[in-house]
Amino acid sequence: LAQSDGSIPASDLLDLTALGLVADLATLVHDTRYLTQKGIQQLRNTPRLGLNVLFEQAGIDPQALNESHIGFTIGPRLNSIGRLGDANPIVDFLLTDDSQKVSVIANQLESYNAQRRLLTAQVTQAAEAQLREEPELLEAPIIIVKHPAWPAGVLGIAAARLVERYHKPAVVLATPPGKPAHGSARSVEAVNITAAIARQSNLLLNFGGHPMAAGLSLPPENVSQFNRNLVRTVEELMTTAEEKE
C-alpha cells in the first residue's frame, strides 16, 4: 500500500475509514456517508490480508459486504481485543502481509470476541434484572444503571442493547469502590447524548463522544447528582425535539 517515499495515499485508507465510521456509530450524512460508501466499495476488494482472513472466519462474502456486516460482525471482532486486552496488535493485523502474524492475531480476535459476548450477556442480564427490581428506572426518559463490578470493556455494548430494547438513551456505569465511576452511553436520534452529558461537566472528571455514543468518568460522590441532572436534561432535549416536529 505504501508509495516509494513510505507514505500511504489517502485513497488507500478508505476501507479503514468506513470501518471506523460505522463501528463508532458515526452519523452517516454528507461527507461521512460518502466516505462510508466509497470505503465499503474498497472493502469488497481490499488487499489487506487481515481483513480477508477475518471475512473468511466470520463467513462474510466480501462482495456482499454492507454497513450491517461492519456494525455487527467486523467491528465487534476488531474492538474485542481492545475492550479486553491490548489493542495495538490490530495495527499489525490491518497492515501486515505476514500470514503467520495475521493467523495468530485472528485467532486472538476470535477468542476475545467470544469472551466479549459472554461478558456482554452477563452485564446486560444484570442490567435487566436491575430494571425489573427498580421499575421506576424505566419511567425516566433515559435508562441509567450501575454496578460496582461491571467490566469497563463491555459497558458500551450493554448500553446499546438497552437502547435496542427500550428505544430510549441508556447509560451503563461501573462504580468500583474507592475509584472513579466510569461508563458508556448510547442514544437515539432525538437526543445528542454527548451534548446532554456535557451539560453536567461540572460533575465529571472527563467525557467525550458524538451524538449517538459517549464515554465518561466522575467522582463516586457525584453519581447520584449526575443521574438526576442527566434525566432532566434528556427530558428537556426530548421535549424540544417534539416541539420542532
Secondary structure as GFF3:
##gff-version 3
##sequence-region A 1 245
A	DSSP	three_ten_helix	10	13	.	.	.	ID=ss1
A	DSSP	alpha_helix	14	23	.	.	.	ID=ss2
A	DSSP	alpha_helix	30	43	.	.	.	ID=ss3
A	DSSP	alpha_helix	49	58	.	.	.	ID=ss4
A	DSSP	three_ten_helix	62	64	.	.	.	ID=ss5
A	DSSP	alpha_helix	67	69	.	.	.	ID=ss6
A	DSSP	pi_helix	70	74	.	.	.	ID=ss7
A	DSSP	alpha_helix	75	84	.	.	.	ID=ss8
A	DSSP	alpha_helix	89	95	.	.	.	ID=ss9
A	DSSP	alpha_helix	99	133	.	.	.	ID=ss10
A	DSSP	three_ten_helix	135	138	.	.	.	ID=ss11
A	DSSP	beta_strand	143	147	.	.	.	ID=ss12
A	DSSP	three_ten_helix	152	154	.	.	.	ID=ss13
A	DSSP	alpha_helix	155	166	.	.	.	ID=ss14
A	DSSP	beta_strand	170	174	.	.	.	ID=ss15
A	DSSP	beta_strand	181	186	.	.	.	ID=ss16
A	DSSP	alpha_helix	193	198	.	.	.	ID=ss17
A	DSSP	three_ten_helix	201	203	.	.	.	ID=ss18
A	DSSP	beta_strand	206	210	.	.	.	ID=ss19
A	DSSP	beta_strand	213	218	.	.	.	ID=ss20
A	DSSP	three_ten_helix	220	222	.	.	.	ID=ss21
A	DSSP	alpha_helix	223	244	.	.	.	ID=ss22
###
